[in-house]
């Protein structure tokens, strides 16, 4: 084999295998394949790509015998391809937003023309001449779709488009792009010529107060079978997807508003029409709701249109528009009412309704006016700049340079307004701890940057400062201000390159080290270190705090950096980033890691890869704590990065074991079983124990429930776990000559230690994976010879029933592991009744009968709406009922025992009678008789109390047996209903007792 061939083979073998993509012609061969393909969660190729492929194949020109290019033939193959393209669009519910986003103008033009054709719109007919009320609803809807698309395309073409950077020149590609560009321009030219007609068609549609239908896959099939029908009210024209008149009007009003707004650039009167349509759209959305399936309006864009129309039409009568912040700000700027302008900005610091970009644009406009000679604006510029700076601080942004320039010469008036802005921008009662920390940090840094102690005491004595900082922090800060020497203004934080930050003036080393410990701003950390290294070169500042911990695998590499400043900075940034990640402060952790990555990229590829790995782990933590906790799937990019980490083969890169653990757990939690079982490289499985364990778990879960219940993969997983739980036995001769057996609990016989396995399992959240591993450990617990009471679990039959060498398994450790796993699983989902049954069985096996009853009853209550419905028989099995009976018996609750005997499939009269004979019962005894529905037991109670001379109790039993619904002559349904009612009341009474 040549070197090149070997390289190609190595490259291809390292890539993950992906299932082959379905080709377009396969849909021609199998009629049902398209619908099956579209029903997949992530079909490959996606629907829009299928439309392109079908229409591309259907429009391919043919070549005759004289080598002359002919137009595409109208044969059965091409007609089917066009029909398939229409079916895919029908699957997408003819959503123009989706279609326009993914299809070019020529392709979408061809698709909609085919829709018109199949909807029996005669070619060459002017749509404006068609009476929409007199034609079938699907035909009318096709005309509306085409004309809506026409004016939307005209509007979209007026927007500026960012030019795509051309790649290497390729003649064929360039020719194809040029042809498509010319074709698009020709279509746009025709659409613009017909724009007036399209507008008239849509205006006419607003008068059409009836529901319409759009074609579905089914109606398209009907049309294909009815080629002779022309515009008749056939089933195919009225059996489509119904779209209400209000939804149609909402979409049409929005599209008409957009075209009128675009044309208003040349005809200002059309802005009134646009305003009318947009306001009508807003009313219709409020009526039909924004969650409509067929009416997809960008409400933020609609609000922008409404705002723009309100300004352009200068309407004084629209109170709702005048009340918006945008219009208020516009009026303030026009009238010079700057006091109200500042008030609006301060109020918005709490409301957060204005975008930051808009606020900055207002600030720039004011500064521009001030530079043109309007001196009266200087104070307003300062106040607006302060408002924006406080907003930036609360959102974690850096301080604007403009603020630093304006604050170079602070005075009492500036400090007063700054404190007022800070106080009015945060509600201390409702503010989060994060916001309070940001504001407190800003005020502390402000004090450190002021040279005038009077201004410092103005801030430190302010009510906001006192509430945000603790007494010790305030006293320490004030003492430092009194003792310190003059220093440079620290609040003027530059925004230049990360490497160009200059060192500050000389300050006390202890004070700077204290700031270094507290700061989580990478820019500030670097500035402090530059100052410290400028004072002394003898100290190693990464040792300032013993809380700064970096894993040993990284520490050796970082401490090997020769430049002292760089070494300290890398170590501290990583240590602080890891600490922030550990306390779930992911925002600061990402900032610290990003700064560290930027720093090491220039000189160390090894540390660069380390930081990329840590940022991957941070992204996993961030998703799992945020969107992932709400069930939102991670982005495909994050999944690809996790796979890439597991497949990484870069030599000499220090790796943390926890990252591999989290990556495999992440893939299991998000059900990436296909990758773990089929696509993960074999060398990775052989070298990484977590990948091997993940693959076995994924394979077992993937085959559940199967015809053989995945016994082969389950056996492999069983053997791996048994080895992990096995101990190495050694014999040692003692001083007395006897040989004793020593067990090493943490054995290296398996692919990992038991503690590592337990730590890995506690990173899992996927219910099926947890159920599978729980089932395995329960079976392993039950295999031991001296077991008295088995524990039950789902899928327990898939595991082997014996172990060749029982003595090697540490069953005590297995029992502890089962308990820990059940407790952990119930923290993930405390309402999983199968896990609750396992917990109850554990308590039963350890003679904790009251706790066992608690969990048995809880499992039944969860799956029966607190016993208002029948408990499923797979939850309250005969075994569970018998264990509940035994628990009650050992708790001396004998009447409860007798009642529970009725719950068995065959009533256990022997146990019930024996329990009722007990006179020392610790339960409510005769108060429970109303829950007995078995007449035989009630008759026995009557006899027993008569024999004992207990007249009162005998009367209670007679009253219970005398109820008409327990008459043996009643229909079976009545008897079952009576039994069910008593079961419900009894179990609810038990729950109140044991919960």
N, C-alpha and C positions, 0 to 999 in steps of 0.2 A: 504494500500500500504506500502511495506517495505521501510526502509530507503535507501537501495541500489537501489531499483526500482525508488524511487523519485529522487535520484541523477542522475540516467541514464536519466530519463525523462527531468530533468532540463538541463542536458548537451546537449541533442539532440535538445531541443526546442530553445536553445540559438544559435545553428548553423544556418547559412543562408541556405535556401532551394536551391537546385540545380536541374536542370532538369535531369531526369533519363538518364543514358548512354544507347545508342543503342547497343544491344547485337549482336554478330556475326551471330547468326542463323537467325535474322530478315532479313538479306540481302539475305538469301537463299529463304525466303518466298515471298519477293517482288522484282521483277526484277529491277524496276526503283529506288529503295531506295538508292543504292550505289551512283549513280550519283548525286542524290539530296543531299545526305549526304556530298559528297566531295565538292559540290558547296557552302557549308556554310562557312562563314568567319573564324570560329574557330570550326571545327567539333570535336565532342567528342563521341567516341575515335578518336584520330588523325590518319591520313592515315598510318603512319609507324606501329602503334599499330595494325591496322586492318590487315596488311600484316602478322604480327606475329601470330595473332589469326587464320587467315584463313589457313596458312600453318601448324600451330600446330594442328588444328583440322583435316586437310587433311592427316597428317602423323602419326596420332595416330594408334598404332598397335591394331589388333583385337585379340580376344581370341576365339578359336573354342570350340566345345562341350567337348573335352578332356582337357580343360583348358590349351591348348598350345598357346603360343603367336605367332601370325601370322603377316606377314607384312601388311601394310595398303592395303585394297582391292581397286582395280581399278574400283570403281563404279561411278555412275552419281553424287552422292553427293560430293565425293572427287574431281572429275574433275571440278565441278562447283566452289568448294572452291579454287582450284588452279587458275582457270580462274579469280575469283574475286581478288585474290592476284595480278595477273598480271595486272588487270585493275587499281588497286590502284597505282602500280608502273608506269603504263602508264600515269595516272593522274599527277604523279610527274615528268613526261617527262624523266624517266629513268636517273634522275640526280644522278650519283654515289656519289657525295659529300653528298647529303641528305641521301641516302640509307646507305652508309657506316657509317655515323655518328650515325644512330639510330638502325641499324640492326646488329646482331652478324654475325660472319663469316659463321657459319652453316646455318643460315636462309637465308642470301644473296646468298650462294652457291646453296641452294635448289631453290630459286626464279629464279636465272639465268639459272639453268638447266631446269626448267620448260619453260623458255622463249626459250631455244634452242629446246626443245621438240615440243612446239607448232609452232615454226618457221620451222619445218620439217627438222631439222638437224639430220641425222640418228645416233642413239646411238652407241658409240664405235668408231665413225669416228674421225680420227685425223684431227684437224682443219688446220694443216699445209699442209695437202694434198688437201684441198679444194680450188678450183679456185674461188676467191671472185667475179671476174668479170662475171662469168657464172651462178651465182645463183641469185634468187630474192633479191632485195635490202633489204627487211626486214630480210631475213635470213642472209645476209652478216652483217647487223648491229647487229644482235643478237650475231654472232660469235665475232665481234669486242668488243661488250660490255663485254662479258665473259672474253676475253683475257686481255682487259684493266683492268678489276677488278682483274684478277689474278696477274698481275705484281704490281698493286697498293697495293694489300694486302701483297705481299712479301716485298715491300718497307716499308709499315706501320709497319710490324712485326719486322723490324730491329730497330725501334725507341724505346727508353726506356719508359716503362709505369709505372706510379706511382701506387704502390699497394694500393688497397682499404682496409681501416681498417675493419677487420671482426667484425661483430656484435656478439650477443650472439650465442653460438654454437647450431645449429638446424640440426639434422641429415639429414632430407629430403632436406633441402636447400643446405647443404654441398655436399651431393651426387649429386644433380642436377648441382651444379657449377663444381664439379669434372668431371662429364660426359661431360659438355659443353666444358671444358678446353681440355679434351682428344680428343673430336671430332674436335675442332679447330686445335689442333696440327696435327692430321691426315690429315686434309684438307690442311694445310700449307705445310706438307711434300709432298703431291701429287703436289701441285701448284709449289713448288720449283723444283721438278723433271721435270715438264713440262715447266719450265720458258723459256728454250731455244726455244721451239716450239712457245710459246706465243709471244716471241720477233720477231720470223720470221714471224708470222701471222701479227703482227702490222707493221713490216717493209714492208711487201707486201701490206698492206692497204695504205701506203703512195704513192704507184705507181698507186692506183686506183683513177683516176681523174674523178669521177662521183658522183653525189649526191646520197645519200642513204635515206631510210625511216625507221623510228622506229615505232613500233606498238603503236596505240592509242586504246582507249576504243572501238571505232567503228570497227577497223580492227580486234581486238580480237573477237568481236562478229561475224564478218564475218567468221573468221577461225573456230569458234565454230560451225557455220552452214555448213561448208564445210569439214567435216572430211575426205572425200575421195580424196581431192586435194593434190598432192605431188609436191612441188617445181615448180608449174606452175606460169606463170605470171598472177595470178588472181587479182581481184580487191583488195583483202585483202593484197596482197604483195606490191602494189604500191600506195595504198590510205592512207598510214600512214602519220606521221608527217615528213615533209621533212627537212633533215639536209644537208647543202651544203658541197661540197667536201673540201672547205677551213676550215670549222669548224671542220670536222672530222680530217683533217691533223693537225690542231692546237692542239686538245686534244691528239691525238696519239703521236705527237712529244713531248709534255710535259711529258706524261707517260713514253715514251721510254727514255727521258733524265733522269727522276728520277731513273729508274732501272739501266741505265748505270752508273749514279753517285754513286748509292749504291754499284754496283759491282766494281767500281773503287777503293774501299778500298783494294781489293786483286789484281786488275789488273789496274795499273795506266794508261795504254794506253786507257782504256775505258773513261777516263775523256775527251778526245778529242771528242769521239762520243757524250757524254753528252753535251758538249759545243755546238756542231753542232746542236743538237736537240733543245736545249734551245734558241739559237739565232734564229733558224727557227721559233720557237713558238713566239718569240717576234716580228718578222717580220709579222707573220700571224695575231697577235692581232692588230698590227698597221693598217693592211689592212682591217680586218673585224670589228674592233671596240671592245672595252671592254664591250659594252652593249649587246653583242650577247646573245640570249636566251638559246642556246644549248651549248655554249662554255664557261664554267665557270672555269677560271684559276685564282688562287691566284697570282696577279701580284707582290705583295710584296715578296712572296716566290720565284717567278720566278726571280725577280731581285737579290735575295740572291743567288740563284743557279748560275746565270750568273756571279756574283762577285766571288763566290767560284771557278767556272771553270776558270775564268780569272787568278786567283792566282795560281791554281794548274797546269795549262798548261803553265804558264810563257810565255804568248804570247806577243811579243814585237810589233806586227804589228796591234794590235787592239786599235786604237786611242780612241774609245768611252769608252773602259774599263779603259785605262790608265788615262783618264780625270776624273774619279770618285774620290770623296774624300777618299773612302776606299783604293783604290789602291795607291793614292798619299801618304796616311799615312803609308801604308805598305812599300812603297819605301823609305820614309823618315827614318823609323825605321831601315830598312836594311842597308841604306847607312850612317846613322848617321847624316842626314841633319836636325838637330833639329830646326834651325831657320825657315825653311819652315813649319815644324810641328806646331810650335807656331802660325805662320801666318794662317795656315788652321784652327786651333781651334778658333782663333779670328774671322775669316770670318764666321765660322759656328755659332758663337754667334748671328749673324744677320740672317743667312740663316736657322738655326735650322733644318738642314737636317740629322745630325748625332744623333742617339739615345743616351740618357744620359748614358745608361749602357755601350755602346761601348766606349764613352769618358772616363768613369771611369776605364774601363779595360786597356786602353792605359796608364792612369795615374798609375795604380797599377803595370803594367809592368815596367815602368820607375823607380818607387820607388824601386821595387825589384832589378833591375839592379844597382841602386845607393847603396843599402845595401850590395851588393856583392863586393863593393870596387871601383866602378867607380865614383870618386869624381867630374868628369866633368859634371855629370848629375844633381848635386844639383840645379844649377840655372835653368835648363830645368824643373826639377820637380816642382820648385816653380812657374814658369811661366804657366805650364800646369794646376797646381792646382788652380792658380788665374783665368785662363780662365774658368775652370769648376765651380768655386765658383760664378763668375759673372753670368754665365748661370743659376745656381741654384737660385740666388737672383732674377733674372728677371722672373723666373717661380714660385716664391713664396715658394721655398724650404728652409730648414734650412741650416745654414752654416756648411760646412764639418769640422770635428774635425782636419783633416790634415792641413787645411788652418790656423786654430787657432794656431796649434803648430808651423807652419812655420812663423807665424806673431807675435810670442811671443817677438822677438827682431827685431822690424821694423827699417829700415834705409831708407835713401833718395832714393837708387836705387829701393828698393821694392815698395816704395810709388809711384815713377815715373812710374814703369811698371803697377802697379795696376790702376792708373789714366788713363794710355794709354788704358788698357784693358776695363775699364768702358766706355771711350769715343768711342772706336771702336765697342762696343757691343750694342749701342743704337743710333738710328737715331731720333734725337729730333724733326725733322720736321714731321715725320710720326708716332712717338711713341704715344701710348695711354696714357691717364692720369694715368692709373693704373701702367704702366711700369715706368713712371717718378716718381711716388710716391715711388715705391719699390727702385729705384736707389737712390733717395734723402734720404730715410730712412737709407739705407745702409751707405751712406757717412756720415750722421749725427752720427750714432752709431759708425762709425769708429773714428770720431773726439772725441767722448765721451770716447772711449777706449784708446786713445793715451795720454801718459804722457808728451811726448816731444812737447812743444808748437810750435817749429819750424816746426815739421811735420804736426801739426794741421793747421798752416797757409799755408803750402804747398798745402794742400787739399782745404782750404777755399778760396784760391786765384786762384784756377784752374778754367778755363773757364766753364767746365761742372758743377761744384759746383755752380757757379754764376748763370748759366741759370736755374738750377733745383730748387734752393731755392730763395724765395723772399728776398728783402733787410732786412725786419724786422726779418725774421727767421735767416738770416746770422749774423746780428748784435747781436741778442740775444744769439746765439750759441757762437760767438767769445767772448762776454763779460763773459759768463759763464766759458769758457775755461781759461780766464785770472784770474778770481776770485777764481776758485775752489781750493780745497785742493787735495793732491795726492789721487788717488783712484785705485781700482783694474781695470784691463783691461776688459771692458764690452763686447768686441767683441768675447771673447772666450766663446761662448754660449755652455754649455754642452748638450749632447744628452742622458743623463741618464733618469731615470724614472721621471715622472711628480712630484713626491713627494720628490725627492732627490736633488733638486736644492738648493745649499747653498746660504746663504745671502752674499751680497757684503759688502765692507768696508763702513765706515761712509761717508755720503755725505750730502749736504744741503737738508733739507726736502722740501723746496719750489721747488727746481730743480727736485727732484724725483716726487713730485706731478704733476708737469708740464709734465714730461715724462709719468706718469700714465694716464693723460688725453688724450695724443696724441697716445699712443700705442694701437694697435689692435692685438698684438702677445700675446697669452695666457701665453706662457713661460716667456716672458719679464714682463708681468703684475704681475705674481706670484713672480718673483725675486724682483721687486720694492716693493711689499707689504711686503715681508720678511724683506727687508732693513728698510722700514718705521716702521714696528712693532718692529724691533730691536732697534730703536732710541727712540720710545715713545710708551707707552701703553695707553695713555690718549685719543688719537684721534680716531674718527670713520671715516675711510678713504673712506667709501662708500658715504659720504656726500661731498667729495671734489668738485664734479661738480654737479650743479643743473640740468644739461642736462641728467644725468643718471636717467632714469625713468623705474621703474619696476611696472607692474600692481599690484593693491592693493591686488588681490586674492593671488598673489605670495609673495608680500612684507611681509605680516604677518608671513608666514612660514620661509622665509629666515632670517628675523631679529630675529627670535626665536632661531637661532643657537647660542649655548653658546660660542664656540671658536671664538674670535674676528677676527683672521686672516682668518679662513674659511668663516665666515660670510661676511667679506669684499670681499673676492675673488669670492664667489658665486654671490653676488649681482652685482659686477662690470662686471664679465664675462657675466651674463645674460643681464644687461643693455646695454653693448656694442654690444652684439649679436643682441638684438632687434633693436638697432639703425642701425647697418649694414644691417639688413634685410629690415628696412624701407627705406633706401637709395639704396636698390638693390645691395649692395655689398655682394652677397651671399657666396662668397668664404671665406671671413673673418668671416662672421656670422656662417658658418658651423664649422670653426676651433674653434671659441669661445664657441659655444654650445657643441661641442664634448669634449672640455676640461672641461667644467662645468659638463657634464654628467659623465665623468670619476671621477670627484671629489666627486659628491653627491652619486654615486652608493654605496660607501663604508659605508655610515652612514644614508642615508635617502631614503627609498623606495618611499616615497611620492614625494620628489623632483626629484627622478629618473624618475618617470612617467611624471612629469611636463616637464622635459627636452625632453623626448621622444615625447611628444605632440608638443612641440615647434619645434623640428627637423622635425616632419611630416609636420607642417605648412610651414617650410622653404623649404622642398623638393617640396611642392605644388607650392610655389612661384617660385622656381628655374625652375621647368618644364614649368610653364605657361609663364615665361619670356624668356625661351630658346627654347627647341624643340617644346613645345606646341604652341608657337606663329607661328610656321611654319606648324602647322597642324599635327605634329607627335603625335601619341597616347602615353599616359603615360605607363610605364612598368606595368605589371600585379602585381608586388610586391607593387608598390605605391598604386594601386587601392585597394588591399587587406588591406594595412595598413589604408587607409581611412575608409574602412568598419569596420575594427577592432576598430578604434577610436569611431565611432558612436555607436557601440555595446558594448563599454567598460562599465563594471559595477563594477569598483573598488571604494569602499566607501572612503569618506574624501579626495578625490583628487581635489585640486582647478582647476577649468576649466575656460578657457577664451571663451567667447561667440563667438569671431571672428573665432576660430578654427572650431567650429561646422558650422558656416556660410560658411567658405571656403570649408569644406569637402562636404557639400550638393551641393554647387555651382559647385565644381569640378566634382561630379558625374553627375550633369545635363549637364555640358559643354561637357563631353565626352560620353554622351548618354548612361549612365548606367541605362536606364529606367527600364530594367527587374528587377534589384536589388531593385530599389526604390519602384516599384509597387508590386512585388511578394515576395521578400526575406527579406526585412527589418523587424525586429521584431516588433510586435504590441505595446509592452510597450514603445518602443523607439518613435513610432509615437505619442503616447499619452502624452509623457513627453517632447519631444523636438519640439518646434514650427517650427524650420527650416526643420526638417525631415518631419513633416506633410505637410508643404508647398511644399517641394521638391517632396514628393510622389504625391500630387495632380497635380502638374505641369507635372510630368513625366507621370502620368496616362492619363492626357488630351492630351499631345503630342503624346503618344503612340497610341491613338485611332484616331488620325487625319491623313488623312480624313477618316472617317468611314461612314457606311450606315446611321447612325443617328447622325453622327458628334459628337460623344462622349458627348451627352447631360447630361448623368448621372454624370460622373466625372466632367464635366464642371460646373454643378450646384453646386457640393460640393465646388469646387474652388471659384466659384462666391460668395457663402455665406460667406466663410472665408474672402475674400478680402472686401466684403461689411461691415462685422463687423469691420475690421481693419480701414476702412474709415468712420465709424460711430462715432458720438460725443455724449457725455452724456450731456443732457440738465438739467439745474438746474434753479429754479425760485428764485429770490431774491427781497425782498420788499425794496424799496428805502426810503429816508427821506421824500419824498413827498407822500408816501403811495402807489405809483404805483408799480406794479410787473413787473420786467424786466427779460428777458431770457438770461442766461449765457451759452455760448457754450465752452466746454473744447475740444480744437482741438486734443490734444494727449490723446485720450481716451484709457482706458484699457478694452474696451468691446471685442476686438479681441485677437488673440493669440499673437500678438506683436503690437508695435506702428507702425504708418505709416512711420515714419523716419527710423525705423529698416527695414521695408519691402523695402523701396526705396534703402537703403544701400545694402541690400542683392541682389536686382535685378541688381544693378550696378556691381556685381561680375560675372554676367552671360554673356556668349559670344555666346552660341549656338543659331543660327538664329531662329529655330522653337520655342524654349522656349521664346525668346524675342518677337517673333511675337504673341504668345499665350497671354502673359501677357499684351502686348500692346493692343491687341484686346479686352481683358477684360476691361481694363481701358477706352478705347474708348467707349465701350458699356455703361459702368457706367456713363460716361460723357454725353452720349446721352439720358439717361433715365430721366434726370431732366425735369420738366414741362415747364420751361421758355426757353428751348433751341430753338434757331431759325434755326441754320445751323448745321445739323448733321455732324459728322466726320466719314469717312469710313475706314474700315480696313478688313483684311482677317479674315475668320472664325467668323465673327461677329454674324452669325445666331445661333451659338451653345449656346449663353448665354441667360438667362431668359430675357423677355422683360419688366419686371416690378419689383418694389420693394414694399413690403407691407408698409413700413414706410419710405416714402421719406424724411420726415423732419429730420430724424436722421442722414442722410448722409451729410457729409461736402463736398458739390459739388465744393466749391472754392478750397479746398485742392486737390480734384480729378483733377480739371483742371490744377493746378500747377504740379501735378504728371505726367499727360499725357505729358505736355511740357518737363519736365525733362527726362522722359523715351525716348521720341522720339529723343531728342538731344543726349542722351547717346547711343541709338541704332545706330544712324548715325555716331558716332565716331567708332563703331565696324565695320560697313559696310556702307560707304557713298553711295554705288551703289545699295542699295536695293530699287527698285522703289516703292514697297508698303509702305515702311516707309517714303519715300519722299512724297507720296500722303497724308499720315497722317499729315506730317509737313505742307504741303500746305493747307490742310483743316483747320488746327489750325489757320494759318495766315488769311485764308479767314473768319473764324468765328470771328476773332478779328479785322476785317476791315483793315488788312494790305495787300492791294491788289497787290502791286508791288512784295512784298516778296512771296505771294501766287503764282503768275504767275511764278516767278523764280523757285519754287520747282515743280510746275506742269510740266513746260518745262524740268526741269532737269530729272524728272522721265521718261518722254517720250524719251529724248535724250539717256539715259543710255541703255534702252532696244531696241533701234532701230539704234545703231551705229551712233549717232548724226543725226537721221532722214534720214539716207541713206536707211534704210529699213522701212517697215510699222510699226507704233506703234501698239502693240497688243491691241485688243479691250477691254481687261480686265484692261488695264491701262488708256487709254483715253476713258472712258465710257461716255455715254451721260451726266451723272451728272457732271463729271469732265469738259467736254466741256462747259456745261451751266455755271459752276462756272467761267471758264476762260472768257466766254462772259461777265458775270456780272462784273468781275474785270476790263476788258477793258472798259466797259461802264462807270463805276464809275471813271476810270482814264481819261475819255473823249477821248479815242482812238476808235472812232466810225467806222472807216474803218476796223480796226482789228475785231471789233464785227461782221461786215457784212461777212467778210471772214470766221470767225470761225463758223458762222451759217451754212456754207456749210458742216462742219465736222459732223454734227448731222446725225443720220440715216435718219430722214426726215427733209429736209432743212426748217429752220424756216424763211420763207420769211417775215413774219410780223415784226419780230425783226430786220431783215437785212434792210428792207426798211425804218423802223423808224430810224435806226442808220444812214443810208445814207442821210437822210433828214437833219441831224444835220450839221450846217455849221461851228460850233466852235469845230473842231476836233484837238486833240493834237498829231496826228500821221502823217505819211507820205502821207496820203490821196491817191491822184491819182498815186503815185509811187507804191502802192500796187495792182493796177488794174491787173497787169500781173499775180497775184496769184489767180485770180478769174476764176473758170472753169464752174460755173453755168451760162448758157446763159440767163436765166430769170433775174438774178441779173444784168448782164451786159446790157441787154436791158433796164432795169429800170434806170440804171446809164446814158445811152445814152439819154433817155427821160428827166431825171431830169436835166442834164446839158444843154440840148436844151432849156428846159423851163426857166432856169435861165440865158440863154445867155452866158454860159461858153464854148466858142468854143474850146479852147485848151484842156480842160478836156474831152469834148465830143469826140474829135478826138482820144484821148488816149483810151477811152472806146470802140470806133468803131474799133480801131486797135486790141484791145484785143479780141473782139468778132469775128473779121474777120480771126482769125487763123484757118487753115484747120483742125487741130486735134480736134477742138471743134464742128465741123459740126455734127449735130444731126444724119446724115445718116451714120456716121462711125460705124463700129462694136463696140460692148460693150467693148471689150478688149482695143481698141484704146482710147475710152473715159475714161476708168478707168486708163490707163497709163498716160493720160494727167492730170487727177485729181491728181494722186499720185505724179507726178513731181512737180506740183504747191504746193501741201501740203508740200513736202520736202523743197522747197525753202522758203516758207512762214515761216515754223517752225524754219528753220535755221536763218532766218532774225530776228524772235522774240527772239530766244535764244541769239543772239548777242546783242539785245537791253536790255534784262532783266538779263543776266548773269553778 
